[in-house]
Amino acid sequence: MADAVLIVALALAVVMATAVVLTRDPARQAIVLSAYGVTLGILFLVLQAPDVALSQIAVGTVVVPLVVILAIHAIRRQHGERR
């Protein structure tokens, strides 16, 4: 049973990683990246690493996508001011 859960978690991580790469719009990519962070957090829980899972969920799900969205917003605002 544990092997099946691990295989499903790994397959989900592969699917989400592929989705991040194939998403073209940077804003949407940040949202998919957040979902990928949750998926990795689940994978780490399955692998019995709760401390790493908590760190991944905090950083990979919240902080990194937030920084990406803020950078996109700043670039778009700056680009709009130049015109």
mmCIF file of the N, C-alpha and C atoms, coordinates in Angstrom:
data_MODEL
# 
_entry.id   MODEL 
# 
loop_
_atom_site.group_PDB 
_atom_site.id 
_atom_site.type_symbol 
_atom_site.label_atom_id 
_atom_site.label_alt_id 
_atom_site.label_comp_id 
_atom_site.label_asym_id 
_atom_site.label_entity_id 
_atom_site.label_seq_id 
_atom_site.pdbx_PDB_ins_code 
_atom_site.Cartn_x 
_atom_site.Cartn_y 
_atom_site.Cartn_z 
_atom_site.occupancy 
_atom_site.B_iso_or_equiv 
_atom_site.pdbx_formal_charge 
_atom_site.auth_seq_id 
_atom_site.auth_comp_id 
_atom_site.auth_asym_id 
_atom_site.auth_atom_id 
_atom_site.pdbx_PDB_model_num 
ATOM 1   N N  . MET A 1 1  ? 0.819  -1.200 0.000   1.00 0.00 ? 1  MET A N  1 
ATOM 2   C CA . MET A 1 1  ? 0.000  0.000  0.000   1.00 0.00 ? 1  MET A CA 1 
ATOM 3   C C  . MET A 1 1  ? 0.862  1.262  0.000   1.00 0.00 ? 1  MET A C  1 
ATOM 4   N N  . ALA A 1 2  ? 1.930  1.240  0.788   1.00 0.00 ? 2  ALA A N  1 
ATOM 5   C CA . ALA A 1 2  ? 2.801  2.407  0.870   1.00 0.00 ? 2  ALA A CA 1 
ATOM 6   C C  . ALA A 1 2  ? 3.494  2.670  -0.466  1.00 0.00 ? 2  ALA A C  1 
ATOM 7   N N  . ASP A 1 3  ? 3.834  1.604  -1.173  1.00 0.00 ? 3  ASP A N  1 
ATOM 8   C CA . ASP A 1 3  ? 4.469  1.773  -2.478  1.00 0.00 ? 3  ASP A CA 1 
ATOM 9   C C  . ASP A 1 3  ? 3.514  2.419  -3.482  1.00 0.00 ? 3  ASP A C  1 
ATOM 10  N N  . ALA A 1 4  ? 2.243  2.061  -3.414  1.00 0.00 ? 4  ALA A N  1 
ATOM 11  C CA . ALA A 1 4  ? 1.252  2.645  -4.325  1.00 0.00 ? 4  ALA A CA 1 
ATOM 12  C C  . ALA A 1 4  ? 1.086  4.133  -4.057  1.00 0.00 ? 4  ALA A C  1 
ATOM 13  N N  . VAL A 1 5  ? 1.055  4.521  -2.784  1.00 0.00 ? 5  VAL A N  1 
ATOM 14  C CA . VAL A 1 5  ? 0.928  5.941  -2.433  1.00 0.00 ? 5  VAL A CA 1 
ATOM 15  C C  . VAL A 1 5  ? 2.152  6.710  -2.917  1.00 0.00 ? 5  VAL A C  1 
ATOM 16  N N  . LEU A 1 6  ? 3.330  6.122  -2.755  1.00 0.00 ? 6  LEU A N  1 
ATOM 17  C CA . LEU A 1 6  ? 4.557  6.761  -3.213  1.00 0.00 ? 6  LEU A CA 1 
ATOM 18  C C  . LEU A 1 6  ? 4.565  6.923  -4.729  1.00 0.00 ? 6  LEU A C  1 
ATOM 19  N N  . ILE A 1 7  ? 4.140  5.908  -5.435  1.00 0.00 ? 7  ILE A N  1 
ATOM 20  C CA . ILE A 1 7  ? 4.104  5.991  -6.906  1.00 0.00 ? 7  ILE A CA 1 
ATOM 21  C C  . ILE A 1 7  ? 3.124  7.048  -7.367  1.00 0.00 ? 7  ILE A C  1 
ATOM 22  N N  . VAL A 1 8  ? 1.972  7.130  -6.722  1.00 0.00 ? 8  VAL A N  1 
ATOM 23  C CA . VAL A 1 8  ? 0.981  8.154  -7.080  1.00 0.00 ? 8  VAL A CA 1 
ATOM 24  C C  . VAL A 1 8  ? 1.533  9.552  -6.788  1.00 0.00 ? 8  VAL A C  1 
ATOM 25  N N  . ALA A 1 9  ? 2.179  9.726  -5.651  1.00 0.00 ? 9  ALA A N  1 
ATOM 26  C CA . ALA A 1 9  ? 2.748  11.031 -5.302  1.00 0.00 ? 9  ALA A CA 1 
ATOM 27  C C  . ALA A 1 9  ? 3.849  11.430 -6.283  1.00 0.00 ? 9  ALA A C  1 
ATOM 28  N N  . LEU A 1 10 ? 4.688  10.488 -6.667  1.00 0.00 ? 10 LEU A N  1 
ATOM 29  C CA . LEU A 1 10 ? 5.741  10.776 -7.644  1.00 0.00 ? 10 LEU A CA 1 
ATOM 30  C C  . LEU A 1 10 ? 5.149  11.110 -9.013  1.00 0.00 ? 10 LEU A C  1 
ATOM 31  N N  . ALA A 1 11 ? 4.127  10.365 -9.425  1.00 0.00 ? 11 ALA A N  1 
ATOM 32  C CA . ALA A 1 11 ? 3.489  10.636 -10.711 1.00 0.00 ? 11 ALA A CA 1 
ATOM 33  C C  . ALA A 1 11 ? 2.832  12.010 -10.703 1.00 0.00 ? 11 ALA A C  1 
ATOM 34  N N  . LEU A 1 12 ? 2.190  12.373 -9.603  1.00 0.00 ? 12 LEU A N  1 
ATOM 35  C CA . LEU A 1 12 ? 1.576  13.694 -9.496  1.00 0.00 ? 12 LEU A CA 1 
ATOM 36  C C  . LEU A 1 12 ? 2.629  14.796 -9.555  1.00 0.00 ? 12 LEU A C  1 
ATOM 37  N N  . ALA A 1 13 ? 3.775  14.564 -8.920  1.00 0.00 ? 13 ALA A N  1 
ATOM 38  C CA . ALA A 1 13 ? 4.858  15.549 -8.973  1.00 0.00 ? 13 ALA A CA 1 
ATOM 39  C C  . ALA A 1 13 ? 5.383  15.715 -10.397 1.00 0.00 ? 13 ALA A C  1 
ATOM 40  N N  . VAL A 1 14 ? 5.490  14.615 -11.126 1.00 0.00 ? 14 VAL A N  1 
ATOM 41  C CA . VAL A 1 14 ? 5.952  14.686 -12.517 1.00 0.00 ? 14 VAL A CA 1 
ATOM 42  C C  . VAL A 1 14 ? 4.950  15.451 -13.382 1.00 0.00 ? 14 VAL A C  1 
ATOM 43  N N  . VAL A 1 15 ? 3.669  15.175 -13.185 1.00 0.00 ? 15 VAL A N  1 
ATOM 44  C CA . VAL A 1 15 ? 2.624  15.870 -13.962 1.00 0.00 ? 15 VAL A CA 1 
ATOM 45  C C  . VAL A 1 15 ? 2.635  17.365 -13.656 1.00 0.00 ? 15 VAL A C  1 
ATOM 46  N N  . MET A 1 16 ? 2.751  17.722 -12.384 1.00 0.00 ? 16 MET A N  1 
ATOM 47  C CA . MET A 1 16 ? 2.746  19.140 -12.015 1.00 0.00 ? 16 MET A CA 1 
ATOM 48  C C  . MET A 1 16 ? 4.006  19.848 -12.509 1.00 0.00 ? 16 MET A C  1 
ATOM 49  N N  . ALA A 1 17 ? 5.141  19.178 -12.464 1.00 0.00 ? 17 ALA A N  1 
ATOM 50  C CA . ALA A 1 17 ? 6.375  19.787 -12.975 1.00 0.00 ? 17 ALA A CA 1 
ATOM 51  C C  . ALA A 1 17 ? 6.255  20.045 -14.474 1.00 0.00 ? 17 ALA A C  1 
ATOM 52  N N  . THR A 1 18 ? 5.671  19.103 -15.184 1.00 0.00 ? 18 THR A N  1 
ATOM 53  C CA . THR A 1 18 ? 5.461  19.279 -16.618 1.00 0.00 ? 18 THR A CA 1 
ATOM 54  C C  . THR A 1 18 ? 4.493  20.426 -16.885 1.00 0.00 ? 18 THR A C  1 
ATOM 55  N N  . ALA A 1 19 ? 3.466  20.541 -16.053 1.00 0.00 ? 19 ALA A N  1 
ATOM 56  C CA . ALA A 1 19 ? 2.505  21.637 -16.215 1.00 0.00 ? 19 ALA A CA 1 
ATOM 57  C C  . ALA A 1 19 ? 3.164  22.996 -16.000 1.00 0.00 ? 19 ALA A C  1 
ATOM 58  N N  . VAL A 1 20 ? 4.070  23.073 -15.037 1.00 0.00 ? 20 VAL A N  1 
ATOM 59  C CA . VAL A 1 20 ? 4.789  24.341 -14.803 1.00 0.00 ? 20 VAL A CA 1 
ATOM 60  C C  . VAL A 1 20 ? 5.611  24.719 -16.028 1.00 0.00 ? 20 VAL A C  1 
ATOM 61  N N  . VAL A 1 21 ? 6.293  23.752 -16.587 1.00 0.00 ? 21 VAL A N  1 
ATOM 62  C CA . VAL A 1 21 ? 7.159  24.017 -17.733 1.00 0.00 ? 21 VAL A CA 1 
ATOM 63  C C  . VAL A 1 21 ? 6.347  24.398 -18.973 1.00 0.00 ? 21 VAL A C  1 
ATOM 64  N N  . LEU A 1 22 ? 5.210  23.775 -19.153 1.00 0.00 ? 22 LEU A N  1 
ATOM 65  C CA . LEU A 1 22 ? 4.418  24.011 -20.364 1.00 0.00 ? 22 LEU A CA 1 
ATOM 66  C C  . LEU A 1 22 ? 3.532  25.255 -20.288 1.00 0.00 ? 22 LEU A C  1 
ATOM 67  N N  . THR A 1 23 ? 3.381  25.839 -19.113 1.00 0.00 ? 23 THR A N  1 
ATOM 68  C CA . THR A 1 23 ? 2.584  27.054 -18.971 1.00 0.00 ? 23 THR A CA 1 
ATOM 69  C C  . THR A 1 23 ? 3.400  28.235 -19.478 1.00 0.00 ? 23 THR A C  1 
ATOM 70  N N  . ARG A 1 24 ? 2.825  28.999 -20.392 1.00 0.00 ? 24 ARG A N  1 
ATOM 71  C CA . ARG A 1 24 ? 3.571  30.084 -21.044 1.00 0.00 ? 24 ARG A CA 1 
ATOM 72  C C  . ARG A 1 24 ? 3.422  31.434 -20.348 1.00 0.00 ? 24 ARG A C  1 
ATOM 73  N N  . ASP A 1 25 ? 2.247  31.757 -19.845 1.00 0.00 ? 25 ASP A N  1 
ATOM 74  C CA . ASP A 1 25 ? 2.014  33.053 -19.207 1.00 0.00 ? 25 ASP A CA 1 
ATOM 75  C C  . ASP A 1 25 ? 2.669  33.045 -17.819 1.00 0.00 ? 25 ASP A C  1 
ATOM 76  N N  . PRO A 1 26 ? 3.541  34.011 -17.533 1.00 0.00 ? 26 PRO A N  1 
ATOM 77  C CA . PRO A 1 26 ? 4.258  34.001 -16.249 1.00 0.00 ? 26 PRO A CA 1 
ATOM 78  C C  . PRO A 1 26 ? 3.344  34.080 -15.030 1.00 0.00 ? 26 PRO A C  1 
ATOM 79  N N  . ALA A 1 27 ? 2.246  34.820 -15.119 1.00 0.00 ? 27 ALA A N  1 
ATOM 80  C CA . ALA A 1 27 ? 1.334  34.913 -13.973 1.00 0.00 ? 27 ALA A CA 1 
ATOM 81  C C  . ALA A 1 27 ? 0.664  33.562 -13.713 1.00 0.00 ? 27 ALA A C  1 
ATOM 82  N N  . ARG A 1 28 ? 0.217  32.919 -14.752 1.00 0.00 ? 28 ARG A N  1 
ATOM 83  C CA . ARG A 1 28 ? -0.388 31.595 -14.602 1.00 0.00 ? 28 ARG A CA 1 
ATOM 84  C C  . ARG A 1 28 ? 0.659  30.577 -14.172 1.00 0.00 ? 28 ARG A C  1 
ATOM 85  N N  . GLN A 1 29 ? 1.865  30.750 -14.644 1.00 0.00 ? 29 GLN A N  1 
ATOM 86  C CA . GLN A 1 29 ? 2.937  29.830 -14.265 1.00 0.00 ? 29 GLN A CA 1 
ATOM 87  C C  . GLN A 1 29 ? 3.215  29.920 -12.760 1.00 0.00 ? 29 GLN A C  1 
ATOM 88  N N  . ALA A 1 30 ? 3.107  31.105 -12.191 1.00 0.00 ? 30 ALA A N  1 
ATOM 89  C CA . ALA A 1 30 ? 3.302  31.249 -10.749 1.00 0.00 ? 30 ALA A CA 1 
ATOM 90  C C  . ALA A 1 30 ? 2.217  30.516 -9.974  1.00 0.00 ? 30 ALA A C  1 
ATOM 91  N N  . ILE A 1 31 ? 0.992  30.515 -10.492 1.00 0.00 ? 31 ILE A N  1 
ATOM 92  C CA . ILE A 1 31 ? -0.093 29.797 -9.832  1.00 0.00 ? 31 ILE A CA 1 
ATOM 93  C C  . ILE A 1 31 ? 0.132  28.294 -9.921  1.00 0.00 ? 31 ILE A C  1 
ATOM 94  N N  . VAL A 1 32 ? 0.538  27.831 -11.087 1.00 0.00 ? 32 VAL A N  1 
ATOM 95  C CA . VAL A 1 32 ? 0.824  26.404 -11.250 1.00 0.00 ? 32 VAL A CA 1 
ATOM 96  C C  . VAL A 1 32 ? 2.026  26.014 -10.403 1.00 0.00 ? 32 VAL A C  1 
ATOM 97  N N  . LEU A 1 33 ? 2.996  26.912 -10.279 1.00 0.00 ? 33 LEU A N  1 
ATOM 98  C CA . LEU A 1 33 ? 4.158  26.659 -9.422  1.00 0.00 ? 33 LEU A CA 1 
ATOM 99  C C  . LEU A 1 33 ? 3.737  26.493 -7.968  1.00 0.00 ? 33 LEU A C  1 
ATOM 100 N N  . SER A 1 34 ? 2.750  27.256 -7.558  1.00 0.00 ? 34 SER A N  1 
ATOM 101 C CA . SER A 1 34 ? 2.227  27.120 -6.200  1.00 0.00 ? 34 SER A CA 1 
ATOM 102 C C  . SER A 1 34 ? 1.594  25.746 -5.994  1.00 0.00 ? 34 SER A C  1 
ATOM 103 N N  . ALA A 1 35 ? 0.832  25.288 -6.971  1.00 0.00 ? 35 ALA A N  1 
ATOM 104 C CA . ALA A 1 35 ? 0.238  23.948 -6.882  1.00 0.00 ? 35 ALA A CA 1 
ATOM 105 C C  . ALA A 1 35 ? 1.324  22.871 -6.884  1.00 0.00 ? 35 ALA A C  1 
ATOM 106 N N  . TYR A 1 36 ? 2.372  23.102 -7.637  1.00 0.00 ? 36 TYR A N  1 
ATOM 107 C CA . TYR A 1 36 ? 3.502  22.170 -7.650  1.00 0.00 ? 36 TYR A CA 1 
ATOM 108 C C  . TYR A 1 36 ? 4.178  22.123 -6.278  1.00 0.00 ? 36 TYR A C  1 
ATOM 109 N N  . GLY A 1 37 ? 4.245  23.272 -5.597  1.00 0.00 ? 37 GLY A N  1 
ATOM 110 C CA . GLY A 1 37 ? 4.804  23.309 -4.250  1.00 0.00 ? 37 GLY A CA 1 
ATOM 111 C C  . GLY A 1 37 ? 3.997  22.472 -3.277  1.00 0.00 ? 37 GLY A C  1 
ATOM 112 N N  . VAL A 1 38 ? 2.668  22.534 -3.405  1.00 0.00 ? 38 VAL A N  1 
ATOM 113 C CA . VAL A 1 38 ? 1.814  21.693 -2.558  1.00 0.00 ? 38 VAL A CA 1 
ATOM 114 C C  . VAL A 1 38 ? 2.059  20.220 -2.864  1.00 0.00 ? 38 VAL A C  1 
ATOM 115 N N  . THR A 1 39 ? 2.180  19.907 -4.150  1.00 0.00 ? 39 THR A N  1 
ATOM 116 C CA . THR A 1 39 ? 2.431  18.524 -4.553  1.00 0.00 ? 39 THR A CA 1 
ATOM 117 C C  . THR A 1 39 ? 3.747  18.011 -3.978  1.00 0.00 ? 39 THR A C  1 
ATOM 118 N N  . LEU A 1 40 ? 4.782  18.828 -4.037  1.00 0.00 ? 40 LEU A N  1 
ATOM 119 C CA . LEU A 1 40 ? 6.061  18.416 -3.448  1.00 0.00 ? 40 LEU A CA 1 
ATOM 120 C C  . LEU A 1 40 ? 5.958  18.262 -1.941  1.00 0.00 ? 40 LEU A C  1 
ATOM 121 N N  . GLY A 1 41 ? 5.184  19.129 -1.305  1.00 0.00 ? 41 GLY A N  1 
ATOM 122 C CA . GLY A 1 41 ? 4.967  18.997 0.131   1.00 0.00 ? 41 GLY A CA 1 
ATOM 123 C C  . GLY A 1 41 ? 4.306  17.672 0.479   1.00 0.00 ? 41 GLY A C  1 
ATOM 124 N N  . ILE A 1 42 ? 3.322  17.285 -0.319  1.00 0.00 ? 42 ILE A N  1 
ATOM 125 C CA . ILE A 1 42 ? 2.666  15.990 -0.115  1.00 0.00 ? 42 ILE A CA 1 
ATOM 126 C C  . ILE A 1 42 ? 3.661  14.850 -0.333  1.00 0.00 ? 42 ILE A C  1 
ATOM 127 N N  . LEU A 1 43 ? 4.477  14.972 -1.370  1.00 0.00 ? 43 LEU A N  1 
ATOM 128 C CA . LEU A 1 43 ? 5.486  13.945 -1.630  1.00 0.00 ? 43 LEU A CA 1 
ATOM 129 C C  . LEU A 1 43 ? 6.448  13.807 -0.458  1.00 0.00 ? 43 LEU A C  1 
ATOM 130 N N  . PHE A 1 44 ? 6.873  14.923 0.105   1.00 0.00 ? 44 PHE A N  1 
ATOM 131 C CA . PHE A 1 44 ? 7.777  14.863 1.254   1.00 0.00 ? 44 PHE A CA 1 
ATOM 132 C C  . PHE A 1 44 ? 7.093  14.241 2.473   1.00 0.00 ? 44 PHE A C  1 
ATOM 133 N N  . LEU A 1 45 ? 5.798  14.493 2.644   1.00 0.00 ? 45 LEU A N  1 
ATOM 134 C CA . LEU A 1 45 ? 5.075  13.839 3.734   1.00 0.00 ? 45 LEU A CA 1 
ATOM 135 C C  . LEU A 1 45 ? 5.017  12.325 3.532   1.00 0.00 ? 45 LEU A C  1 
ATOM 136 N N  . VAL A 1 46 ? 4.786  11.918 2.289   1.00 0.00 ? 46 VAL A N  1 
ATOM 137 C CA . VAL A 1 46 ? 4.758  10.484 1.984   1.00 0.00 ? 46 VAL A CA 1 
ATOM 138 C C  . VAL A 1 46 ? 6.123  9.860  2.257   1.00 0.00 ? 46 VAL A C  1 
ATOM 139 N N  . LEU A 1 47 ? 7.164  10.611 1.982   1.00 0.00 ? 47 LEU A N  1 
ATOM 140 C CA . LEU A 1 47 ? 8.530  10.114 2.218   1.00 0.00 ? 47 LEU A CA 1 
ATOM 141 C C  . LEU A 1 47 ? 8.971  10.268 3.678   1.00 0.00 ? 47 LEU A C  1 
ATOM 142 N N  . GLN A 1 48 ? 8.029  10.628 4.546   1.00 0.00 ? 48 GLN A N  1 
ATOM 143 C CA . GLN A 1 48 ? 8.243  10.769 5.982   1.00 0.00 ? 48 GLN A CA 1 
ATOM 144 C C  . GLN A 1 48 ? 9.285  11.828 6.334   1.00 0.00 ? 48 GLN A C  1 
ATOM 145 N N  . ALA A 1 49 ? 9.169  12.972 5.690   1.00 0.00 ? 49 ALA A N  1 
ATOM 146 C CA . ALA A 1 49 ? 10.027 14.108 6.000   1.00 0.00 ? 49 ALA A CA 1 
ATOM 147 C C  . ALA A 1 49 ? 9.138  15.323 6.291   1.00 0.00 ? 49 ALA A C  1 
ATOM 148 N N  . PRO A 1 50 ? 8.479  15.346 7.459   1.00 0.00 ? 50 PRO A N  1 
ATOM 149 C CA . PRO A 1 50 ? 7.516  16.408 7.730   1.00 0.00 ? 50 PRO A CA 1 
ATOM 150 C C  . PRO A 1 50 ? 8.145  17.794 7.856   1.00 0.00 ? 50 PRO A C  1 
ATOM 151 N N  . ASP A 1 51 ? 9.379  17.877 8.339   1.00 0.00 ? 51 ASP A N  1 
ATOM 152 C CA . ASP A 1 51 ? 10.026 19.174 8.447   1.00 0.00 ? 51 ASP A CA 1 
ATOM 153 C C  . ASP A 1 51 ? 10.320 19.768 7.066   1.00 0.00 ? 51 ASP A C  1 
ATOM 154 N N  . VAL A 1 52 ? 10.764 18.932 6.151   1.00 0.00 ? 52 VAL A N  1 
ATOM 155 C CA . VAL A 1 52 ? 11.019 19.387 4.783   1.00 0.00 ? 52 VAL A CA 1 
ATOM 156 C C  . VAL A 1 52 ? 9.700  19.733 4.095   1.00 0.00 ? 52 VAL A C  1 
ATOM 157 N N  . ALA A 1 53 ? 8.662  18.947 4.370   1.00 0.00 ? 53 ALA A N  1 
ATOM 158 C CA . ALA A 1 53 ? 7.346  19.214 3.784   1.00 0.00 ? 53 ALA A CA 1 
ATOM 159 C C  . ALA A 1 53 ? 6.814  20.562 4.244   1.00 0.00 ? 53 ALA A C  1 
ATOM 160 N N  . LEU A 1 54 ? 6.961  20.862 5.519   1.00 0.00 ? 54 LEU A N  1 
ATOM 161 C CA . LEU A 1 54 ? 6.491  22.145 6.038   1.00 0.00 ? 54 LEU A CA 1 
ATOM 162 C C  . LEU A 1 54 ? 7.258  23.303 5.408   1.00 0.00 ? 54 LEU A C  1 
ATOM 163 N N  . SER A 1 55 ? 8.557  23.148 5.285   1.00 0.00 ? 55 SER A N  1 
ATOM 164 C CA . SER A 1 55 ? 9.367  24.191 4.644   1.00 0.00 ? 55 SER A CA 1 
ATOM 165 C C  . SER A 1 55 ? 8.976  24.366 3.179   1.00 0.00 ? 55 SER A C  1 
ATOM 166 N N  . GLN A 1 56 ? 8.748  23.268 2.482   1.00 0.00 ? 56 GLN A N  1 
ATOM 167 C CA . GLN A 1 56 ? 8.361  23.327 1.076   1.00 0.00 ? 56 GLN A CA 1 
ATOM 168 C C  . GLN A 1 56 ? 7.009  24.015 0.911   1.00 0.00 ? 56 GLN A C  1 
ATOM 169 N N  . ILE A 1 57 ? 6.073  23.682 1.767   1.00 0.00 ? 57 ILE A N  1 
ATOM 170 C CA . ILE A 1 57 ? 4.754  24.295 1.660   1.00 0.00 ? 57 ILE A CA 1 
ATOM 171 C C  . ILE A 1 57 ? 4.841  25.787 1.955   1.00 0.00 ? 57 ILE A C  1 
ATOM 172 N N  . ALA A 1 58 ? 5.632  26.163 2.946   1.00 0.00 ? 58 ALA A N  1 
ATOM 173 C CA . ALA A 1 58 ? 5.749  27.581 3.286   1.00 0.00 ? 58 ALA A CA 1 
ATOM 174 C C  . ALA A 1 58 ? 6.460  28.368 2.189   1.00 0.00 ? 58 ALA A C  1 
ATOM 175 N N  . VAL A 1 59 ? 7.562  27.843 1.715   1.00 0.00 ? 59 VAL A N  1 
ATOM 176 C CA . VAL A 1 59 ? 8.362  28.578 0.734   1.00 0.00 ? 59 VAL A CA 1 
ATOM 177 C C  . VAL A 1 59 ? 7.868  28.350 -0.687  1.00 0.00 ? 59 VAL A C  1 
ATOM 178 N N  . GLY A 1 60 ? 7.715  27.107 -1.073  1.00 0.00 ? 60 GLY A N  1 
ATOM 179 C CA . GLY A 1 60 ? 7.367  26.785 -2.454  1.00 0.00 ? 60 GLY A CA 1 
ATOM 180 C C  . GLY A 1 60 ? 5.943  27.096 -2.837  1.00 0.00 ? 60 GLY A C  1 
ATOM 181 N N  . THR A 1 61 ? 5.058  27.152 -1.863  1.00 0.00 ? 61 THR A N  1 
ATOM 182 C CA . THR A 1 61 ? 3.660  27.406 -2.166  1.00 0.00 ? 61 THR A CA 1 
ATOM 183 C C  . THR A 1 61 ? 3.291  28.869 -1.985  1.00 0.00 ? 61 THR A C  1 
ATOM 184 N N  . VAL A 1 62 ? 3.946  29.561 -1.074  1.00 0.00 ? 62 VAL A N  1 
ATOM 185 C CA . VAL A 1 62 ? 3.553  30.931 -0.766  1.00 0.00 ? 62 VAL A CA 1 
ATOM 186 C C  . VAL A 1 62 ? 4.599  31.948 -1.211  1.00 0.00 ? 62 VAL A C  1 
ATOM 187 N N  . VAL A 1 63 ? 5.817  31.809 -0.747  1.00 0.00 ? 63 VAL A N  1 
ATOM 188 C CA . VAL A 1 63 ? 6.819  32.859 -0.915  1.00 0.00 ? 63 VAL A CA 1 
ATOM 189 C C  . VAL A 1 63 ? 7.279  32.993 -2.370  1.00 0.00 ? 63 VAL A C  1 
ATOM 190 N N  . VAL A 1 64 ? 7.694  31.908 -2.978  1.00 0.00 ? 64 VAL A N  1 
ATOM 191 C CA . VAL A 1 64 ? 8.232  31.990 -4.347  1.00 0.00 ? 64 VAL A CA 1 
ATOM 192 C C  . VAL A 1 64 ? 7.182  32.493 -5.348  1.00 0.00 ? 64 VAL A C  1 
ATOM 193 N N  . PRO A 1 65 ? 5.953  31.929 -5.359  1.00 0.00 ? 65 PRO A N  1 
ATOM 194 C CA . PRO A 1 65 ? 4.965  32.481 -6.294  1.00 0.00 ? 65 PRO A CA 1 
ATOM 195 C C  . PRO A 1 65 ? 4.632  33.948 -6.009  1.00 0.00 ? 65 PRO A C  1 
ATOM 196 N N  . LEU A 1 66 ? 4.619  34.340 -4.738  1.00 0.00 ? 66 LEU A N  1 
ATOM 197 C CA . LEU A 1 66 ? 4.351  35.738 -4.399  1.00 0.00 ? 66 LEU A CA 1 
ATOM 198 C C  . LEU A 1 66 ? 5.441  36.647 -4.950  1.00 0.00 ? 66 LEU A C  1 
ATOM 199 N N  . VAL A 1 67 ? 6.694  36.262 -4.802  1.00 0.00 ? 67 VAL A N  1 
ATOM 200 C CA . VAL A 1 67 ? 7.798  37.059 -5.335  1.00 0.00 ? 67 VAL A CA 1 
ATOM 201 C C  . VAL A 1 67 ? 7.712  37.146 -6.860  1.00 0.00 ? 67 VAL A C  1 
ATOM 202 N N  . VAL A 1 68 ? 7.364  36.046 -7.504  1.00 0.00 ? 68 VAL A N  1 
ATOM 203 C CA . VAL A 1 68 ? 7.229  36.052 -8.967  1.00 0.00 ? 68 VAL A CA 1 
ATOM 204 C C  . VAL A 1 68 ? 6.104  36.984 -9.400  1.00 0.00 ? 68 VAL A C  1 
ATOM 205 N N  . ILE A 1 69 ? 4.957  36.907 -8.737  1.00 0.00 ? 69 ILE A N  1 
ATOM 206 C CA . ILE A 1 69 ? 3.826  37.776 -9.082  1.00 0.00 ? 69 ILE A CA 1 
ATOM 207 C C  . ILE A 1 69 ? 4.187  39.241 -8.851  1.00 0.00 ? 69 ILE A C  1 
ATOM 208 N N  . LEU A 1 70 ? 4.847  39.548 -7.758  1.00 0.00 ? 70 LEU A N  1 
ATOM 209 C CA . LEU A 1 70 ? 5.256  40.937 -7.497  1.00 0.00 ? 70 LEU A CA 1 
ATOM 210 C C  . LEU A 1 70 ? 6.260  41.426 -8.530  1.00 0.00 ? 70 LEU A C  1 
ATOM 211 N N  . ALA A 1 71 ? 7.179  40.579 -8.950  1.00 0.00 ? 71 ALA A N  1 
ATOM 212 C CA . ALA A 1 71 ? 8.151  40.964 -9.975  1.00 0.00 ? 71 ALA A CA 1 
ATOM 213 C C  . ALA A 1 71 ? 7.459  41.201 -11.309 1.00 0.00 ? 71 ALA A C  1 
ATOM 214 N N  . ILE A 1 72 ? 6.511  40.357 -11.657 1.00 0.00 ? 72 ILE A N  1 
ATOM 215 C CA . ILE A 1 72 ? 5.762  40.544 -12.908 1.00 0.00 ? 72 ILE A CA 1 
ATOM 216 C C  . ILE A 1 72 ? 4.996  41.854 -12.869 1.00 0.00 ? 72 ILE A C  1 
ATOM 217 N N  . HIS A 1 73 ? 4.359  42.132 -11.728 1.00 0.00 ? 73 HIS A N  1 
ATOM 218 C CA . HIS A 1 73 ? 3.611  43.377 -11.590 1.00 0.00 ? 73 HIS A CA 1 
ATOM 219 C C  . HIS A 1 73 ? 4.531  44.600 -11.719 1.00 0.00 ? 73 HIS A C  1 
ATOM 220 N N  . ALA A 1 74 ? 5.698  44.537 -11.090 1.00 0.00 ? 74 ALA A N  1 
ATOM 221 C CA . ALA A 1 74 ? 6.636  45.660 -11.159 1.00 0.00 ? 74 ALA A CA 1 
ATOM 222 C C  . ALA A 1 74 ? 7.153  45.863 -12.580 1.00 0.00 ? 74 ALA A C  1 
ATOM 223 N N  . ILE A 1 75 ? 7.436  44.795 -13.266 1.00 0.00 ? 75 ILE A N  1 
ATOM 224 C CA . ILE A 1 75 ? 7.941  44.902 -14.638 1.00 0.00 ? 75 ILE A CA 1 
ATOM 225 C C  . ILE A 1 75 ? 6.868  45.469 -15.553 1.00 0.00 ? 75 ILE A C  1 
ATOM 226 N N  . ARG A 1 76 ? 5.637  44.978 -15.405 1.00 0.00 ? 76 ARG A N  1 
ATOM 227 C CA . ARG A 1 76 ? 4.546  45.488 -16.248 1.00 0.00 ? 76 ARG A CA 1 
ATOM 228 C C  . ARG A 1 76 ? 4.254  46.951 -15.958 1.00 0.00 ? 76 ARG A C  1 
ATOM 229 N N  . ARG A 1 77 ? 4.318  47.337 -14.683 1.00 0.00 ? 77 ARG A N  1 
ATOM 230 C CA . ARG A 1 77 ? 4.083  48.742 -14.335 1.00 0.00 ? 77 ARG A CA 1 
ATOM 231 C C  . ARG A 1 77 ? 5.198  49.627 -14.885 1.00 0.00 ? 77 ARG A C  1 
ATOM 232 N N  . GLN A 1 78 ? 6.430  49.183 -14.765 1.00 0.00 ? 78 GLN A N  1 
ATOM 233 C CA . GLN A 1 78 ? 7.561  49.950 -15.287 1.00 0.00 ? 78 GLN A CA 1 
ATOM 234 C C  . GLN A 1 78 ? 7.512  50.028 -16.803 1.00 0.00 ? 78 GLN A C  1 
ATOM 235 N N  . HIS A 1 79 ? 7.156  48.948 -17.444 1.00 0.00 ? 79 HIS A N  1 
ATOM 236 C CA . HIS A 1 79 ? 7.052  48.926 -18.902 1.00 0.00 ? 79 HIS A CA 1 
ATOM 237 C C  . HIS A 1 79 ? 5.941  49.862 -19.377 1.00 0.00 ? 79 HIS A C  1 
ATOM 238 N N  . GLY A 1 80 ? 4.852  49.939 -18.628 1.00 0.00 ? 80 GLY A N  1 
ATOM 239 C CA . GLY A 1 80 ? 3.750  50.824 -18.981 1.00 0.00 ? 80 GLY A CA 1 
ATOM 240 C C  . GLY A 1 80 ? 4.111  52.299 -18.802 1.00 0.00 ? 80 GLY A C  1 
ATOM 241 N N  . GLU A 1 81 ? 4.981  52.622 -17.850 1.00 0.00 ? 81 GLU A N  1 
ATOM 242 C CA . GLU A 1 81 ? 5.390  54.004 -17.608 1.00 0.00 ? 81 GLU A CA 1 
ATOM 243 C C  . GLU A 1 81 ? 6.317  54.513 -18.702 1.00 0.00 ? 81 GLU A C  1 
ATOM 244 N N  . ARG A 1 82 ? 7.044  53.642 -19.343 1.00 0.00 ? 82 ARG A N  1 
ATOM 245 C CA . ARG A 1 82 ? 7.986  54.058 -20.387 1.00 0.00 ? 82 ARG A CA 1 
ATOM 246 C C  . ARG A 1 82 ? 7.268  54.524 -21.636 1.00 0.00 ? 82 ARG A C  1 
ATOM 247 N N  . ARG A 1 83 ? 6.090  53.999 -21.881 1.00 0.00 ? 83 ARG A N  1 
ATOM 248 C CA . ARG A 1 83 ? 5.370  54.343 -23.106 1.00 0.00 ? 83 ARG A CA 1 
ATOM 249 C C  . ARG A 1 83 ? 4.703  55.644 -23.030 1.00 0.00 ? 83 ARG A C  1 
# 
